[in-house]
Amino acid sequence: MFTCLGHHNAELRSVLVREAILVGLSLVSAAAISARQADDSRTTGVLARLIDPLLAKEDLSTGKIAIVFRDGATSRVLYARNADLPLKPASNAKILTTAAALHLLGRDYRYKTLVAVRGFQTSETLQGDLVVVGSGDPSISGRFAPNHDRKAIFRQWADELRKRGIRKIAGNVVGIDTAFDGQSQAPGWPALDRGEWYCAEISALAFNEGCIDLCWRGTNGGDLASATFEMIPPTRYVQIVNFVTTDRSKGSHERYYERSDGRNVITARGRIGEGQVAFDSATVFNPTLYFVTVLTETLRESGIEVEGGPRDIDSYADQAMFHQSLDPITVQESPPIAALVEVVNRNSQNFYAEQIFKTLGKHVMGEG
């Protein structure tokens, strides 16, 4: 899994950008040299003359660089700098993941999320459960929806149920996330950053990129007055403990989010300018249960009664029954993987990268 990089770590991100530029320049040079069928010594010399001055010009005192170029056909070393220095690849690893996704899945690959019912219908009542089977789609959110409507897809599913004449679900809304394994975070992820958007948990069934969005408004009460906020979407799934205050000073202000492992109590700290509006995201625990909780809330808002409640498949001792006799209602397809890859690489979006990475595990090795 990838190293989490905070959006506040601008210095490190700047170093990574410079490294990526150097890599791009060097790859172009290596390709041109290979086309001329240069020998090892000439290739190494040319690359050294191109790369070394660039590294010498850059102020890299706050970072470290390790580089190895090998010939793709023979694996011979064409250039090396600190070749044995162990470094975390950080967001550069996304390039390899997305390239593998385009190669192995194809640019037109789409995730499919199955919405089905289990049981039988009497009049307007489903005597059973609504079941959602995830495949790892990272895009069920407002990112690709008009007006960034986060619950648009869920309302469409409510419409499909009404078309079936279903106005009441006597059972539960069950989320199935077994396409991926149960490891939602890597051991190396920093515990103090658990609540930040770039450390969102991984799940085969995920909503809103594993986050609750927050709209902050600075009050006019002067310095240290409590800021106000709105949860988007509103949900009972999380609780926000607000320590964000208003600041009269000009300039940008940051907010930070803390969440204990296994809990959905999010502590918000930091500042916002007086009269300003700002949007942030904070992570939730158990994305699968978050998904079906907001879905259940949306169904009720749409006039469909749910007698039971949201349930994660993991809460059932007998899970086999939810893989049998399912009657499909609809299949939600994601945008093509090429569009999702663009989100990963343009925004350095960790959650999308992790979802795609586990999808490759499922596709190639049979286990996400």
N, C-alpha and C positions, 0 to 999 in steps of 0.2 A: 504494500500500500504506500501511498505518497506521503511525503513529509508535509505537514500543514504549514503554510506560510500566511501569517497575518497580513491583512490589508494595511496595517499600520507599520509594517516592516519595509518601509520604502527603500531604505539603504540597501538591504539585501536584494530586494527585487531589482533595483537598478543594476547591481552586480550581475544578476542572472541575465538581464537583458543584454548587457555587454557581452557576456559569454556566448549567448545565443547568436549575436551578430558575428562574433569571431568564428563560431562553428560554421555559420552559413558561408562566410567568405572562404574559409579553408576548404570546405567541401567542393565549392566551385573550382577552386584552384586545383584540388586533387583530381577532379574529374578531367580537367583540361590536360593535366600532365599525363594521366593514364591514357588519354586519347593519343598522346604522342609516343606512347610506349616507352616512357623514360625508365631508366634503371633505378635501383633502390637509392643509390647515392645521390643521383641528380634530383630525384623526387624529394628526398629528405632535405636536401639543401635548399630547394625552391620553397618548400613549405616553411622551413625555418626562417628564410629571408622575408617571407610574407607575414608570418605570425609573430615572430619575436619582437619586431619593432612596434607592433600594435599593443602587445602586452606591456612593453616598456613605456609607452605613452600614457596608458591608462593608470589612473590612481586606484590601485587595487589593494591598498594597505589594509582595508577593512575586510577583505575577502581572500579566498584562496582559489586557485585554478589548477585543475589537473586535466591534461589532454592526451588522448591517444588516438591517432588515425591509423587504420589498417586498410590494406588493399582488400576489397570485397571478394576477390577471387582467390587470392593466395594467403590472406591473413598476415602478410608481412607488414611490419611496422613502418609507416611512412613518416610519422612525426610523433614525438613523445615529450611531454613536459610534466614532471611530477607524476609519472605513470603509476607509481605504487602508493600514492597518497589517497587514503580512503575519504571520500566525500559523499554527502547525501546529494543525489541528483536533483532533488526538489522538483520544481515544476517543469524542468526540462524533460523529465520522464513522461510527461503527457504527450510529447511529440511521438515517442515510441508507441504508446498505447493507442493513440488515435490512428497512427499509420497502420498498426496491426489490425485495428477494427475495420478500416477501409479495405485492407487486403483480404482479411479472412471472412468478414461479414458481407462486404460489398456496400457501395455507397447508397444503395436503395433499401438496405435492410431496415425494417421497422419492428419495434417492439409491439407485442400484442397483449392486451390486458383483457381477460375474460370476465364478463359480468353474467352470472347465472343464478338460477333459483334451484333450491333443493327442497322437495316436498310436493305438495299438490295445492291446487287453487279451488276454493269454494266461494262462489259469488265473487266479492271483491277482496277476499282475504287469502294471502299466501300462507298456507299451513306448513310453514317450514322456514328456511333461512335464505337470505340473499348472500351470495358468495362471490367474492372478487379474487381472481387468481392472477397474481402479478408475474411478470417476466423480467423485471428490472428496469422498466421504463423510468428515466429520470425526468420526463417532460410533463407529467401530470401536475400542472401548476398554471399560473397565469402568464408564463413567459411567452407562449405562442398563441395566447387567446386575445381576442379583441378587448381593448381597454384593460388589459392585464387582469381579467376576471379570473380569480383563482379557483372559483367553484363552478365555472361554466360547464366543465365536463360532468360534474356530479349532477347538475340540473338536467343535462341531457339524458343521463341515466334515469333520473326520476321521470322524465317524459316517456322513456321507453317502457317503464313499469306501468305508467298510466295507460299506455296504448294496449297493454295486456289486460287492462281492467283491474289492476292491483292497486288498492287504496290502503291496504293494511298488511303488515308483515308480522305474523304471530311469533316468529322466532327471532333470530339475531342477524346482525350484519357481520359476516365473517371474512377476515382477510387472510389469504394464503400467500405466504412468502417463501415457500420451500424451493423455489428455483435457485436461491442463493443459500450458502451456509449461514450459520448463526453468528458469525463474527462481524459485528457492526462497526468496530473500530480496530485500528492497528495498535499493538502494545506501545509503539513509540510515539503516539500522538500525545501532545502535552496536555496534562489534566487541567491546567489552569485555563486553557483555551477551549475546553469542552463545549462551552456555550456559544462560541463564535461560529458564524455561518460557514467558515472554511473548514470546520471540523464536523460537519453534519454526518450523522450516522448513516450506514449503508443498509439497504433493504431491497428485496425484490419487489416490494409493494411500498411505494413512497409517494408522498404528497408534498407539493410546494418545496421541493428540494430539501426535505427534512427539516424545514424551518418554520417558525412563526414570524411573520413580518410585523414591524412596529412603526407606526407613524407618530413621531414626537413633535410637540409644539412648545416652544418657549413662551412662558407667561410674561406678563408685564409687571410682575410683582417685585422686580429688582433682583439683585444678586442673591443666590442661594434659595430662591423660591422654587418649589418643586415644579418640574415640567410635567405636562400632561401627555398621555399617550393613548393610542388606539391600536388594538390588536387586529391584524388583517390575515386571515379571516377571524372574526370573533369566534371563540371556542372555549368550552369549559375544560379543554384538555390540558392547558398550561395555566400557571399562576405567575404573574409578574410582580416582583418586589422592587418598587421604584425608588432609587436613590439619585436619579438624574435631576440636576438643578439648572436653573436659568443663569446665564452669564451675560452681563451687559457689554462686555468687551467685544471688539470686532474680531473677525477671523474665523477660522474653522474650529470646530469643537468635536471631540470624539466621545463615543459611548462604548462601554465594554459590558460583556455579558458572562455571568458565571452560573454554572449549573452542576450540581453534584451528580455523580454517576447513578443512574437508575431512578432519577427524579425529574419531574417537570416543573419544579419551582425555579424560576429564572430570576436572578438578581441583576438589575441594570444599574450601572454606575456611569458617571461622566457628566458632561455638560451640553447644553444647547444654547444658542444665542437668543437673546430676548426677541420675541416675535417671530422667530424662525421656525420653519418646518423641515424635518429631516426624516428619512426612511432608513431603517436598519432591519437586519434579520438575526434571529437567535435560534439555536438548534433545539430540537426536542428529543426526548428519550423514547425509544420504540416507535420508529416511523410507521410500522404496520398498524399499530393500534391508533396512532394519530390519523392515519389515512381513513380507517373505518369509522373513527369517532366523528370526523368532520363530514364524512359521507352520511352517517346517520343523522347528524344535525341538519344537513341539507335536505335530506328526504323529508324530515319532519316539517321543515320550513316550506317545503313544496306541497304539503298536504297529504303526505303518505305517513300513516301511523306506524311506528315500530314498537311493538310490545316488549321485545327483548332489548338488546343493546349491542354496542360494538364489541367484537371479540377477535383476538389474535388466535390463529390456528394453534399456536403453542399452548394455549390454555386448555386444550382438549386432550384427554388421555387417548381417545380413539380418533385419530385424524383420518383414517382410511375412509370413513363415511363421507367426507367432504370431497373426495376424489371420485365418487361414484354417483351415477344417476343425476348428473347436473344438466339442467335444461337451460341452454344459452339464451340470454336476453339481448346482449350486444357484445361486440368485440371492439375495444378501443385501440386504434393504431396510433403510434407515435409519428412525428415527422421522420423523414429518412435519416439514417445515421449520419449522412453528410452534414445535415443541419445541426445535429447534436454535437458533432466533432467541432463545428465552428464555435459553438458555445464554450467548449472545453478550451480551445486554443486561443480564442480572442479574449476571453474573460478569465482565463486561468481558473476555471471552475472545478474545484476539487471533487465535489459531489458527483458531477457528471462523469468525471474521469474514473472515479471509483466504481460507479455503476457499470460503465463500459468495460472496465478491467475485469470485473466479476462475470460479466456477460461473455467475455472471451473465454474465461475459464469454463463456463457452462457449455459454450459452443464447441471448444476444442477438446476439453478433458472430460466433459459430462458432469462437471460439478462447478457451481458458481462460488 
